[in-house]
Amino acid sequence: MDIDKFRICIDQAILISEQIHSLEDRIEQGWEGRSAVALKEVLARQRNQLFDLISDLRSLMNSVECAMDEIAYEEMQALLNQY
């Protein structure tokens, strides 16, 4: 069901967002050299994952919106059929 996918994406987005903030804090604390480079690479991957999840959420929102439109259309059609 789309709502379950939506909830999973939201949970994943929150987790990844928290991980991004943690990585940013580590970088700001003055990590240097290879460690900083590795953290920045992980940070870039996490941001890409977050952007992908946001895209998935938008798609799910659109499908939910379309489903709602279909329900509204069917309700309107039922009302019209009464007359």
C-alpha positions in Angstrom: 0.0 0.0 0.0 1.3 3.5 -0.8 0.7 4.8 2.7 3.1 2.2 4.1 5.8 3.1 1.5 5.2 6.7 2.5 5.8 6.0 6.2 8.9 3.9 5.5 10.3 6.7 3.3 9.6 9.3 6.0 11.3 7.2 8.6 14.3 6.6 6.3 14.5 10.3 5.5 14.5 11.3 9.2 17.3 8.7 9.9 19.4 9.9 7.0 18.9 13.5 8.0 20.1 12.8 11.5 23.1 11.0 10.1 23.9 13.9 7.9 23.8 16.3 10.8 26.1 14.0 12.8 28.6 13.9 9.9 28.4 17.7 9.5 29.1 18.1 13.2 32.2 15.8 13.0 33.5 17.8 10.0 33.0 21.1 11.8 35.0 19.7 14.8 38.0 20.0 12.7 38.5 16.5 11.2 41.4 16.7 8.8 43.2 14.6 6.2 41.9 11.2 5.1 39.3 11.1 7.8 37.7 14.4 6.7 37.7 13.2 3.0 36.1 9.9 4.0 33.5 11.8 6.1 32.7 14.1 3.2 32.3 11.2 0.8 29.9 9.5 3.2 28.1 12.8 3.7 27.7 13.2 -0.1 26.2 9.7 -0.4 23.8 10.3 2.5 22.7 13.5 0.9 22.1 11.7 -2.4 20.1 9.0 -0.6 18.0 11.8 1.1 17.3 13.4 -2.3 16.3 10.0 -3.7 13.9 9.5 -0.8 12.4 12.9 -1.3 11.8 12.1 -4.9 10.1 8.8 -3.9 8.0 10.8 -1.4 6.9 13.2 -4.1 6.0 10.3 -6.4 4.0 8.7 -3.6 2.3 11.9 -2.8 1.3 12.2 -6.5 -0.1 8.7 -6.6 -2.1 9.4 -3.4 -3.3 12.6 -4.9 -4.4 10.8 -8.1 -6.2 8.2 -6.0 -8.0 10.9 -4.1 -9.0 12.5 -7.3 -10.4 9.2 -8.6 -12.4 8.8 -5.4 -13.7 12.3 -5.6 -14.6 11.7 -9.3 -16.5 8.5 -8.4 -18.4 10.3 -5.6 -19.3 13.1 -8.0 -20.4 10.6 -10.6 -22.5 8.8 -8.1 -24.2 12.1 -7.1 -24.8 12.9 -10.8 -26.3 9.5 -11.3 -28.9 10.2 -8.6 -30.4 12.9 -10.7 
